[in-house]
Amino acid sequence: MNWEIAQTTSSIIGTIAVTLTVVYLAIQVKRNTKATYSQTYQFATQALGDMAANIGETKEKAKVFSVGMAEPSSLDKDEYLQFAYLGISLFRRYENVFFQYQTGMIDDDFWFGHKDNLLWFFHRPGTQVWWKERRLGFSRSFREFLESTTPEEVTAPKARQV
């Protein structure tokens, strides 16, 4: 056997093997990316759903949150603290959704579906009260985003009840 033919054949086989490996890796990366997006979507949806369930868990908690959103001065000191912590928990979850959107892990469809709810909560009188007290506990980009919005950006604000 001629060594040149053997080397050429070996090079061709090596090139084919490298090409197949690269194609295989590309397919795996694409599958992994899709799984990561799906997992991020699931975690974000679950976190916001869990928060809604937490607020609605008891009549008293739902009332504190509802009154706190509309008229926080009506709450006593302990109720206001409970309301503030519920708000912080809610906004931590939205901050995560915002971060995932900014990094491209959540698509426009998901973000715009939740952005309206976020802005509605943010522009409630009660949120504005505790936000002034606790805003520095959130990321600068999240604060800048929220504080650059107006209540007029919320879709159908009068149709919402809390």
C-alpha positions, 0 to 999 in steps of 0.5 A, spaced: 500 500 500 502 506 498 503 511 504 500 517 500 494 513 499 494 511 506 495 518 509 490 521 504 485 516 506 486 517 514 486 525 513 479 524 509 477 519 515 479 524 520 476 530 517 469 526 516 470 524 524 471 531 526 465 534 522 461 529 524 463 531 531 462 538 530 455 537 527 453 532 533 456 537 538 451 543 535 445 538 535 447 537 543 448 545 544 441 546 540 437 541 545 441 544 551 439 551 549 432 549 548 431 545 555 434 551 558 429 556 555 424 551 557 426 550 564 427 558 565 420 559 563 418 554 568 421 556 574 419 564 572 412 561 571 412 557 577 415 563 582 410 568 580 404 563 581 407 561 587 407 568 589 399 569 587 398 562 591 402 565 597 398 572 597 391 568 596 393 563 601 388 566 607 383 571 607 387 575 612 393 575 608 389 577 601 386 583 605 393 586 607 395 585 600 389 588 597 389 594 602 396 595 602 396 596 595 390 601 595 391 605 601 397 603 605 396 608 611 390 604 613 394 598 615 397 598 622 404 597 623 404 589 623 400 589 617 404 594 613 410 590 615 407 584 612 404 587 606 411 590 605 415 583 605 409 580 600 411 586 595 418 585 596 417 577 595 413 579 589 418 584 586 424 579 587 420 574 582 419 580 577 426 582 578 428 575 576 424 575 570 426 582 568 433 579 568 432 573 565 429 577 559 435 582 559 439 576 558 435 573 553 433 567 557 426 569 556 423 571 550 418 577 548 412 573 548 413 571 556 416 578 558 410 582 555 405 578 558 408 579 565 411 586 564 403 589 564 402 586 571 409 588 574 407 595 572 400 595 574 403 592 581 409 598 581 404 603 580 399 602 585 400 607 591 402 602 596 408 599 592 410 606 591 410 607 599 415 601 600 419 602 594 421 609 596 424 605 603 426 599 599 428 601 592 436 600 593 435 593 595 434 591 587 438 591 582 440 598 578 437 596 572 431 593 575 430 600 578 431 604 572 426 600 568 421 601 573 422 608 575 422 610 567 415 607 566 408 611 567 401 608 570 399 610 563 403 604 560 399 599 564 393 596 559 386 597 562 388 599 569 381 600 571 379 593 570 384 590 575 382 589 582 386 587 588 
